[in-house]
Amino acid sequence: MSFRNDFLWGGAISANQVEGAFDAYGKGLSVADVASYKPNLNVEDYAGHNKVTSKMIEDAVADKTTKFYPKRRGIDFYHHYKEDIKLFAEMGFKALRISIAWTRIFPTGEEKEPNKEGIKYYQNIFMKCPCI
């Protein structure tokens, strides 16, 4: 089996899994940013891993670290997108689907105007992606 020459190899990344920079440049906290790592729970305890209480959210907001909040770190695509996009190109990617962290654009969800730093970040990513 072979693919046509114009077949688009590509990949996809999710903002909440890769971006990092959870508290930088005006970004607000998202659900992913307050989802904590629970090392003492059995991996099969789905309900326990997904349980969120108001107290847990308050604790997460107060905790400015990434120790128990792995999605706050991601792979730090926020600071390394140029190198990462270059690696994707070296792998032969011709297409890349990304998601947007809306808390980077509208930090609280109640803003009248978008966060300029968030808009600039996504514009920079799009400009860095090579055109086909």
Helices and strands as residue ranges (DSSP letters): E 10-13, H 15-18, H 31-34, H 46-50, H 54-62, G 70-72, H 77-90, E 95-98, H 102-105, H 116-128
